[in-house]
Amino acid sequence: MINFYEVRDQASVKYLLSALLKLVVSQRLLPGNDGKLVLVPEVMVVDNIVAGIIRKEKLSVSEIEDAIQSNLEKGSIGLINSLAELFVQDKITLELEIGRAHV
């Protein structure tokens, strides 16, 4: 999203996003074991650590993933956690989980 802006404006956009975002929700629909679509949520609670990552010159996806994992008690839900829970509930197969973990 940030790359849609001119290079000279990107730092300002990052600053605004880091200041205004409170929560980011991503949802995926995957085929379940029963043939129906299964909702796979990913939630990122934006705290000071995540805001700092957003403001950095070079945005690091792995740092954001780590921040999501460290904020589970604040309500963040990582993609891997969602996939693992669906697997334990026998809603998706292991092959599907492994394939989607790197999407």
N, C-alpha and C positions, 0 to 999 in steps of 0.2 A: 504494500500500500504506500509506503513512504517513497518508493522509487517512482511513483507517478508524479511526484513534485520535482521541480527544478533542483539541482544539486545545491544551489545557494539557499534554498528554502527548507531543505531537509532537516537541518538542525532545529529550526523553529518548530517544524511539524512534530519532531520527536519530543521536544520539550512539552508542547501542548498536549500530545497524547499521554505522555507520562504523568502530567498534572491532572488530566481530566478523566482518564480511564479508572474505573473502580473494579470492574469485573468484565471478563471476556468469556463468552460461551461458544463452543464449537460443537456441532452435532453431526454425526455420520449415521447413515442407515446402511446396515450390512445384512446380507441374507442369513437368516438363522437356521438352526437345525430343522425346524418345522416348516421351512419354506417361506415363512413370513419375514418381513424386515424387522431388524432389531436396532433400537436406538443406542448409539455409543456416544455418551457425552464426554466433553473435556471442558473443564472450568479452570480459569486462571484468576485468582484473586490478586488484584494489583496492590501490592504494598510498596514500601520504600525500596526494597531490594529489586522488585520487578521494574519499578519506575526507573531506577538507576540503570538497569540493563537496557531499557528502551532508549534512554538518553545517550547511550554510548555511541561513539563514532561507527563502530562495526557491530551490528546487531548479531548476537550469538544465539542460535536456536537451542543449542545444548545448555546454555546458561538458563534460558527460559524454562526448559524442561526440568532442570535441576531445581529451579525456584518453585515450580509447580509441585514437585515432589516434597519439597521442604515446607510447603504451605498446606499440607493435607488437613491439619487441625484447624486451619482457618476457612476451610471449605473448598479448596482447590481439588480438582479431580484430574489426574493424569490419564492420558490415552491408554497407557499400559495397564493402569489400575482398572479402568473400565473394561478393557478386553479380558483381563484376568478374571474379573468378577463374573462376566458373562460366560466365560468358559467353565468356571466352577458351578454356575447355575445350569450348566448343560444347554445353554442357548446358542452357542457357536462352537465350531470345531477347533481343534488345536491348529490345524493347517491354516484356517482362516485367520486365527489370532496371530500367528507368526507372520503371515503375509501382510496383514494390515498394520502391524506394529511399526513398520518402517515407512508408512505412507506419509 
